[in-house]
Amino acid sequence: VCLPWKEGGLGIKSMKTWNQALLLKQIWNLLTDHSLWVQWCKLNLIRKLSFWNTPATGSSSWAWRQILLLRNKASRHLIYVCGKGDRFSLWYDPWFNGSSIFAEYGQ
């Protein structure tokens, strides 16, 4: 069904792939944007933790857990530039060979 017409399918986009792309876009927004939704997420869901270390608990919504479960995929495709350091965590952000210092060495 998801194959193109030329390959014998119906040309319908894969909903799983499409959903994953949209959730990865939300991760990008969390890391780069200052929208009202991002501010709310940082205040109510992430709190004082890093996005990369926020636990995906059962009390979170399904959508938020799905975003958190895609963190590994997102981190493999990010390139970090430290800049001024006002939006960068040396300890928790995955800048060190695609992983964070915390993930590599712990506390």
Backbone as JSON Lines, residues from 0, in Angstrom:
{"i":0,"aa":"V","n":[0.82,-1.19,0.0],"ca":[0.0,0.0,0.0],"c":[0.87,1.26,0.0]}
{"i":1,"aa":"C","n":[1.99,1.23,0.71],"ca":[2.84,2.42,0.84],"c":[3.85,2.56,-0.29]}
{"i":2,"aa":"L","n":[3.92,1.6,-1.17],"ca":[4.84,1.71,-2.3],"c":[4.29,2.72,-3.32]}
{"i":3,"aa":"P","n":[5.17,3.35,-4.11],"ca":[4.71,4.25,-5.16],"c":[3.92,3.5,-6.24]}
{"i":4,"aa":"W","n":[3.14,4.25,-7.02],"ca":[2.35,3.65,-8.1],"c":[3.23,2.83,-9.03]}
{"i":5,"aa":"K","n":[4.4,3.35,-9.36],"ca":[5.3,2.69,-10.31],"c":[5.78,1.34,-9.81]}
{"i":6,"aa":"E","n":[5.76,1.14,-8.51],"ca":[6.22,-0.11,-7.93],"c":[5.06,-1.02,-7.53]}
{"i":7,"aa":"G","n":[3.85,-0.68,-7.92],"ca":[2.69,-1.53,-7.67],"c":[1.9,-1.2,-6.43]}
{"i":8,"aa":"G","n":[2.24,-0.11,-5.74],"ca":[1.51,0.27,-4.54],"c":[0.45,1.31,-4.83]}
{"i":9,"aa":"L","n":[-0.13,1.81,-3.76],"ca":[-1.15,2.84,-3.89],"c":[-0.61,4.25,-3.67]}
{"i":10,"aa":"G","n":[0.65,4.36,-3.3],"ca":[1.27,5.67,-3.1],"c":[0.87,6.35,-1.8]}
{"i":11,"aa":"I","n":[0.33,5.6,-0.87],"ca":[-0.06,6.18,0.42],"c":[1.17,6.25,1.31]}
{"i":12,"aa":"K","n":[1.35,7.4,1.94],"ca":[2.51,7.57,2.8],"c":[2.4,6.69,4.04]}
{"i":13,"aa":"S","n":[3.53,6.18,4.49],"ca":[3.57,5.37,5.7],"c":[3.29,6.26,6.91]}
{"i":14,"aa":"M","n":[2.23,5.96,7.63],"ca":[1.86,6.77,8.8],"c":[2.9,6.67,9.91]}
{"i":15,"aa":"K","n":[3.53,5.53,10.04],"ca":[4.55,5.37,11.07],"c":[5.75,6.28,10.78]}
{"i":16,"aa":"T","n":[6.2,6.29,9.54],"ca":[7.33,7.14,9.15],"c":[6.94,8.61,9.24]}
{"i":17,"aa":"W","n":[5.74,8.94,8.79],"ca":[5.26,10.31,8.82],"c":[5.15,10.81,10.27]}
{"i":18,"aa":"N","n":[4.62,9.99,11.17],"ca":[4.5,10.35,12.58],"c":[5.87,10.54,13.21]}
{"i":19,"aa":"Q","n":[6.8,9.66,12.88],"ca":[8.15,9.77,13.43],"c":[8.82,11.07,12.98]}
{"i":20,"aa":"A","n":[8.63,11.44,11.72],"ca":[9.19,12.7,11.22],"c":[8.6,13.9,11.95]}
{"i":21,"aa":"L","n":[7.31,13.87,12.2],"ca":[6.67,14.98,12.91],"c":[7.13,15.06,14.36]}
{"i":22,"aa":"L","n":[7.32,13.92,15.01],"ca":[7.82,13.92,16.38],"c":[9.27,14.4,16.45]}
{"i":23,"aa":"L","n":[10.08,14.03,15.45],"ca":[11.46,14.53,15.4],"c":[11.47,16.04,15.19]}
{"i":24,"aa":"K","n":[10.5,16.56,14.44],"ca":[10.39,18.01,14.28],"c":[10.07,18.67,15.61]}
{"i":25,"aa":"Q","n":[9.26,18.01,16.46],"ca":[8.98,18.56,17.78],"c":[10.24,18.58,18.66]}
{"i":26,"aa":"I","n":[11.09,17.58,18.51],"ca":[12.37,17.58,19.23],"c":[13.22,18.75,18.76]}
{"i":27,"aa":"W","n":[13.25,18.97,17.46],"ca":[13.99,20.11,16.91],"c":[13.45,21.41,17.49]}
{"i":28,"aa":"N","n":[12.13,21.53,17.57],"ca":[11.53,22.74,18.15],"c":[11.93,22.9,19.61]}
{"i":29,"aa":"L","n":[11.94,21.81,20.37],"ca":[12.33,21.89,21.78],"c":[13.76,22.38,21.95]}
{"i":30,"aa":"L","n":[14.62,22.03,21.02],"ca":[16.03,22.39,21.13],"c":[16.35,23.77,20.56]}
{"i":31,"aa":"T","n":[15.52,24.29,19.66],"ca":[15.89,25.53,18.97],"c":[14.87,26.64,19.08]}
{"i":32,"aa":"D","n":[13.65,26.34,19.45],"ca":[12.55,27.3,19.37],"c":[12.26,27.9,20.74]}
{"i":33,"aa":"H","n":[11.54,29.02,20.73],"ca":[11.1,29.65,21.98],"c":[9.6,29.9,21.95]}
{"i":34,"aa":"S","n":[8.87,29.01,21.29],"ca":[7.42,29.18,21.18],"c":[6.75,28.93,22.53]}
{"i":35,"aa":"L","n":[5.48,29.24,22.59],"ca":[4.71,29.04,23.81],"c":[4.69,27.57,24.21]}
{"i":36,"aa":"W","n":[4.55,26.66,23.23],"ca":[4.54,25.22,23.51],"c":[5.88,24.78,24.1]}
{"i":37,"aa":"V","n":[6.98,25.26,23.55],"ca":[8.31,24.9,24.05],"c":[8.5,25.41,25.47]}
{"i":38,"aa":"Q","n":[8.09,26.64,25.71],"ca":[8.2,27.2,27.06],"c":[7.38,26.39,28.06]}
{"i":39,"aa":"W","n":[6.17,25.97,27.66],"ca":[5.33,25.17,28.52],"c":[5.98,23.81,28.82]}
{"i":40,"aa":"C","n":[6.53,23.18,27.77],"ca":[7.2,21.88,27.96],"c":[8.37,22.0,28.91]}
{"i":41,"aa":"K","n":[9.16,23.04,28.75],"ca":[10.32,23.22,29.62],"c":[9.9,23.48,31.06]}
{"i":42,"aa":"L","n":[8.8,24.21,31.24],"ca":[8.34,24.54,32.58],"c":[7.64,23.37,33.26]}
{"i":43,"aa":"N","n":[6.82,22.63,32.53],"ca":[5.98,21.6,33.14],"c":[6.46,20.17,32.95]}
{"i":44,"aa":"L","n":[7.16,19.87,31.88],"ca":[7.56,18.48,31.61],"c":[9.04,18.24,31.88]}
{"i":45,"aa":"I","n":[9.87,19.16,31.45],"ca":[11.32,18.97,31.62],"c":[11.77,19.47,32.98]}
{"i":46,"aa":"R","n":[11.18,20.56,33.43],"ca":[11.47,21.21,34.71],"c":[12.95,21.55,34.82]}
{"i":47,"aa":"K","n":[13.63,21.1,35.84],"ca":[15.04,21.46,36.04],"c":[15.99,20.45,35.42]}
{"i":48,"aa":"L","n":[15.44,19.42,34.77],"ca":[16.28,18.42,34.14],"c":[16.67,18.88,32.74]}
{"i":49,"aa":"S","n":[17.5,18.11,32.1],"ca":[17.82,18.31,30.7],"c":[16.83,17.51,29.87]}
{"i":50,"aa":"F","n":[16.52,17.96,28.67],"ca":[15.64,17.2,27.78],"c":[16.2,15.81,27.55]}
{"i":51,"aa":"W","n":[17.51,15.67,27.5],"ca":[18.16,14.4,27.21],"c":[18.08,13.43,28.38]}
{"i":52,"aa":"N","n":[17.8,13.92,29.59],"ca":[17.75,13.05,30.77],"c":[16.37,12.96,31.39]}
{"i":53,"aa":"T","n":[15.38,13.59,30.81],"ca":[14.02,13.53,31.33],"c":[13.5,12.09,31.21]}
{"i":54,"aa":"P","n":[13.03,11.5,32.3],"ca":[12.56,10.11,32.23],"c":[11.23,10.0,31.47]}
{"i":55,"aa":"A","n":[11.09,8.94,30.72],"ca":[9.84,8.66,29.99],"c":[8.97,7.78,30.87]}
{"i":56,"aa":"T","n":[8.32,8.41,31.84],"ca":[7.52,7.66,32.82],"c":[6.13,7.38,32.29]}
{"i":57,"aa":"G","n":[5.46,6.46,32.95],"ca":[4.11,6.09,32.56],"c":[3.08,7.16,32.84]}
{"i":58,"aa":"S","n":[3.41,8.13,33.7],"ca":[2.45,9.19,34.01],"c":[2.43,10.28,32.93]}
{"i":59,"aa":"S","n":[3.39,10.26,32.03],"ca":[3.43,11.23,30.94],"c":[2.43,10.84,29.86]}
{"i":60,"aa":"S","n":[2.08,11.81,29.03],"ca":[1.16,11.51,27.94],"c":[1.85,10.63,26.9]}
{"i":61,"aa":"W","n":[1.03,9.98,26.08],"ca":[1.55,9.1,25.04],"c":[2.45,9.89,24.09]}
{"i":62,"aa":"A","n":[2.02,11.07,23.68],"ca":[2.78,11.87,22.72],"c":[4.14,12.27,23.31]}
{"i":63,"aa":"W","n":[4.16,12.68,24.58],"ca":[5.42,13.09,25.21],"c":[6.36,11.89,25.35]}
{"i":64,"aa":"R","n":[5.83,10.72,25.71],"ca":[6.68,9.52,25.79],"c":[7.25,9.17,24.43]}
{"i":65,"aa":"Q","n":[6.47,9.31,23.37],"ca":[6.97,9.0,22.03],"c":[8.08,9.97,21.62]}
{"i":66,"aa":"I","n":[7.95,11.23,21.99],"ca":[9.02,12.21,21.72],"c":[10.28,11.8,22.47]}
{"i":67,"aa":"L","n":[10.14,11.44,23.74],"ca":[11.31,11.05,24.54],"c":[11.95,9.77,24.02]}
{"i":68,"aa":"L","n":[11.16,8.85,23.49],"ca":[11.71,7.6,22.96],"c":[12.5,7.81,21.67]}
{"i":69,"aa":"L","n":[12.3,8.94,21.0],"ca":[13.04,9.24,19.78],"c":[14.31,10.05,20.02]}
{"i":70,"aa":"R","n":[14.67,10.27,21.28],"ca":[15.86,11.08,21.57],"c":[17.13,10.47,20.99]}
{"i":71,"aa":"N","n":[17.28,9.15,21.05],"ca":[18.49,8.51,20.51],"c":[18.6,8.73,19.01]}
{"i":72,"aa":"K","n":[17.5,8.57,18.31],"ca":[17.52,8.8,16.86],"c":[17.85,10.25,16.55]}
{"i":73,"aa":"A","n":[17.28,11.17,17.3],"ca":[17.53,12.59,17.07],"c":[18.98,12.95,17.35]}
{"i":74,"aa":"S","n":[19.54,12.39,18.42],"ca":[20.92,12.74,18.78],"c":[21.93,12.28,17.75]}
{"i":75,"aa":"R","n":[21.6,11.23,16.99],"ca":[22.54,10.76,15.96],"c":[22.59,11.7,14.76]}
{"i":76,"aa":"H","n":[21.62,12.59,14.65],"ca":[21.56,13.46,13.48],"c":[21.78,14.94,13.82]}
{"i":77,"aa":"L","n":[22.22,15.22,15.02],"ca":[22.45,16.59,15.43],"c":[23.93,16.92,15.43]}
{"i":78,"aa":"I","n":[24.24,18.14,15.08],"ca":[25.6,18.65,15.19],"c":[25.53,19.84,16.14]}
{"i":79,"aa":"Y","n":[26.27,19.77,17.22],"ca":[26.23,20.82,18.22],"c":[27.31,21.85,18.0]}
{"i":80,"aa":"V","n":[26.93,23.1,18.16],"ca":[27.84,24.23,18.17],"c":[27.65,24.9,19.52]}
{"i":81,"aa":"C","n":[28.71,25.0,20.28],"ca":[28.58,25.49,21.65],"c":[28.15,26.95,21.71]}
{"i":82,"aa":"G","n":[28.71,27.81,20.89],"ca":[28.32,29.22,20.9],"c":[28.6,29.87,22.24]}
{"i":83,"aa":"K","n":[27.65,30.69,22.7],"ca":[27.8,31.4,23.96],"c":[27.56,30.5,25.16]}
{"i":84,"aa":"G","n":[26.86,29.4,24.96],"ca":[26.61,28.47,26.05],"c":[25.34,28.74,26.82]}
{"i":85,"aa":"D","n":[24.52,29.69,26.37],"ca":[23.3,29.99,27.11],"c":[22.21,28.95,26.88]}
{"i":86,"aa":"R","n":[22.29,28.17,25.8],"ca":[21.31,27.1,25.55],"c":[22.02,25.76,25.36]}
{"i":87,"aa":"F","n":[23.13,25.57,26.0],"ca":[23.94,24.38,25.81],"c":[24.35,23.82,27.16]}
{"i":88,"aa":"S","n":[24.21,22.51,27.34],"ca":[24.63,21.86,28.57],"c":[25.83,20.98,28.26]}
{"i":89,"aa":"L","n":[26.96,21.34,28.79],"ca":[28.18,20.57,28.57],"c":[28.03,19.15,29.11]}
{"i":90,"aa":"W","n":[27.27,18.98,30.17],"ca":[27.13,17.69,30.85],"c":[26.09,16.79,30.18]}
{"i":91,"aa":"Y","n":[24.94,17.34,29.75],"ca":[23.81,16.52,29.29],"c":[23.58,16.5,27.78]}
{"i":92,"aa":"D","n":[24.0,17.49,27.04],"ca":[23.75,17.51,25.59],"c":[24.68,16.55,24.87]}
{"i":93,"aa":"P","n":[24.19,15.88,23.83],"ca":[24.98,14.83,23.15],"c":[25.97,15.4,22.13]}
{"i":94,"aa":"W","n":[26.96,16.13,22.6],"ca":[27.96,16.72,21.7],"c":[29.23,15.88,21.64]}
{"i":95,"aa":"F","n":[29.43,14.98,22.56],"ca":[30.66,14.21,22.69],"c":[30.51,12.89,21.94]}
{"i":96,"aa":"N","n":[30.96,12.83,20.7],"ca":[30.85,11.65,19.83],"c":[29.41,11.13,19.75]}
{"i":97,"aa":"G","n":[28.45,12.05,19.66],"ca":[27.04,11.68,19.54],"c":[26.41,11.25,20.84]}
{"i":98,"aa":"S","n":[27.09,11.45,21.94],"ca":[26.57,11.08,23.24],"c":[26.9,12.19,24.24]}
{"i":99,"aa":"S","n":[26.28,12.15,25.39],"ca":[26.58,13.16,26.41],"c":[27.67,12.64,27.34]}
{"i":100,"aa":"I","n":[28.31,13.55,28.02],"ca":[29.31,13.17,29.02],"c":[28.63,12.35,30.12]}
{"i":101,"aa":"F","n":[27.41,12.76,30.5],"ca":[26.65,12.03,31.52],"c":[26.39,10.59,31.09]}
{"i":102,"aa":"A","n":[26.0,10.39,29.82],"ca":[25.7,9.04,29.34],"c":[26.96,8.18,29.28]}
{"i":103,"aa":"E","n":[28.07,8.79,28.96],"ca":[29.33,8.04,28.84],"c":[29.93,7.68,30.19]}
{"i":104,"aa":"Y","n":[29.91,8.64,31.13],"ca":[30.65,8.45,32.38],"c":[29.79,8.49,33.64]}
{"i":105,"aa":"G","n":[28.52,8.86,33.53],"ca":[27.64,8.9,34.69],"c":[27.96,10.06,35.61]}
{"i":106,"aa":"Q","n":[27.53,9.92,36.86],"ca":[27.74,11.0,37.83],"c":[29.21,11.16,38.14]}
